[in-house]
Amino acid sequence: MTDQKATETKAIDTKAHRITLLQQTPLLVVLVVLWMLLWGSLTPLTIVTGIVLAFGVTRVFYLPAVELSGRFHPFWFLVFLGRFFGELVVASFQVAAQAFAPRGVTSNAVIGVQLATRSDFIMTITAIALSLIPGSIVVEADRARGILYLHTLGVTSAAEVEKARDNALLTEARLVQAFGSRDDMDRVKP
């Protein structure tokens, strides 16, 4: 009976190790590609050293695995991209207008945005999307409480603060529709 439990425990440990390696595969691939780009060559030596270095880096500098939902909805991703590029163009002109205004940018705000989801992946891509739009940047992310702190240019009233917060939540909702799990989708529904 003891041998059977030991075999089951060993099987569970092996499966857990495979899951961890499977979860780290995208990171390992990106590190190897980055290594080859840094060397500027695609040779067997750079590939092998990139693989060895990627495994070494992931073992020395341990990062917790990011849980992906395993769900990708191409239509909602295209909707997100369309809205994102539209906001990018509009915000670029707004920031340019503020830069050339005689008085410049006279007021800014740091806004705390409580995200609806608890997914590290959704929080990260939301922060990236918000930071890429001119006139705003994520200055801090409180992972434990699910709050992004967003610095926004040209905010002069409480209504504009709420508009910036609503825009951030709308960005999160679009990303959840494209990548989020069912649990995330339930959290962002009104």
Backbone hydrogen bonds, N-H to C=O, Kabsch-Sander energy under -0.5 kcal/mol:
donor,donor_aa,acceptor,acceptor_aa,energy
5,K,1,M,-1.8
6,A,2,T,-2.2
7,T,3,D,-2.2
8,E,4,Q,-2.4
9,T,5,K,-2.6
10,K,6,A,-2.3
11,A,7,T,-2.2
12,I,8,E,-2.3
13,D,9,T,-2.6
14,T,10,K,-2.4
15,K,11,A,-2.3
16,A,12,I,-2.6
17,H,13,D,-2.1
18,R,14,T,-2.1
19,I,15,K,-2.3
20,T,16,A,-2.1
21,L,17,H,-2.5
22,L,18,R,-2.9
23,Q,19,I,-2.6
24,Q,20,T,-1.7
25,T,21,L,-0.8
25,T,22,L,-0.6
28,L,24,Q,-2.7
29,V,25,T,-2.7
30,V,26,P,-2.3
31,L,27,L,-2.4
32,V,28,L,-2.3
33,V,29,V,-2.6
34,L,30,V,-2.7
35,W,31,L,-2.3
36,M,32,V,-2.3
37,L,33,V,-2.4
38,L,34,L,-2.4
39,W,35,W,-1.9
40,G,36,M,-1.5
41,S,36,M,-1.3
47,I,43,T,-2.2
48,V,44,P,-2.6
49,T,45,L,-2.8
50,G,46,T,-2.0
51,I,47,I,-2.3
52,V,48,V,-2.6
53,L,49,T,-2.8
54,A,50,G,-2.6
55,F,51,I,-2.4
56,G,52,V,-2.4
57,V,53,L,-3.1
58,T,54,A,-2.3
59,R,55,F,-1.4
60,V,56,G,-2.5
61,F,57,V,-2.7
62,Y,60,V,-0.9
67,E,65,A,-0.6
68,L,66,V,-0.7
71,R,179,F,-0.5
73,H,178,A,-2.4
77,F,73,H,-1.9
78,L,74,P,-2.3
79,V,75,F,-2.1
80,F,76,W,-2.4
81,L,77,F,-2.7
82,G,78,L,-2.6
83,R,79,V,-2.5
84,F,80,F,-3.0
85,F,81,L,-2.8
86,G,82,G,-1.9
87,E,83,R,-2.7
88,L,84,F,-2.3
89,V,85,F,-2.0
90,V,86,G,-2.3
91,A,87,E,-2.8
92,S,88,L,-1.8
93,F,89,V,-1.8
94,Q,90,V,-2.1
95,V,91,A,-2.7
96,A,92,S,-2.2
97,A,93,F,-2.4
98,Q,94,Q,-2.2
99,A,95,V,-2.3
100,F,96,A,-1.9
101,A,97,A,-0.7
104,G,101,A,-0.6
106,T,104,G,-0.7
109,A,152,T,-2.0
111,I,109,A,-0.6
111,I,150,L,-3.1
113,V,111,I,-0.5
113,V,148,L,-3.2
114,Q,112,G,-0.6
115,L,113,V,-0.8
115,L,146,G,-2.8
123,M,119,S,-2.3
124,T,120,D,-2.4
125,I,121,F,-2.5
126,T,122,I,-2.1
127,A,123,M,-2.2
128,I,124,T,-2.3
129,A,125,I,-2.4
130,L,126,T,-2.6
131,S,127,A,-2.0
132,L,128,I,-1.7
133,I,129,A,-0.7
136,S,133,I,-1.3
137,I,151,H,-1.8
139,V,137,I,-0.6
139,V,149,Y,-2.6
140,E,149,Y,-1.2
142,D,147,I,-3.5
143,R,141,A,-1.1
146,G,142,D,-1.5
147,I,142,D,-1.9
148,L,113,V,-2.3
149,Y,140,E,-3.1
150,L,111,I,-3.1
150,L,148,L,-0.6
151,H,137,I,-3.2
152,T,109,A,-3.1
152,T,150,L,-0.5
153,L,135,G,-2.6
154,G,107,S,-1.5
155,V,107,S,-0.7
156,T,154,G,-0.6
161,V,157,S,-1.5
162,E,158,A,-2.2
163,K,159,A,-2.0
164,A,160,E,-2.2
165,R,161,V,-2.3
166,D,162,E,-2.9
167,N,163,K,-2.2
168,A,164,A,-2.0
169,L,165,R,-2.3
170,L,166,D,-2.2
171,T,167,N,-2.1
172,E,168,A,-2.2
173,A,169,L,-2.4
174,R,170,L,-2.2
175,L,171,T,-2.1
176,V,172,E,-2.4
177,Q,173,A,-2.1
178,A,174,R,-1.5
179,F,175,L,-3.0
180,G,175,L,-0.6
180,G,176,V,-1.7
185,M,181,S,-2.3
186,D,182,R,-2.1
187,R,183,D,-1.6
188,V,184,D,-1.6
189,K,185,M,-0.8
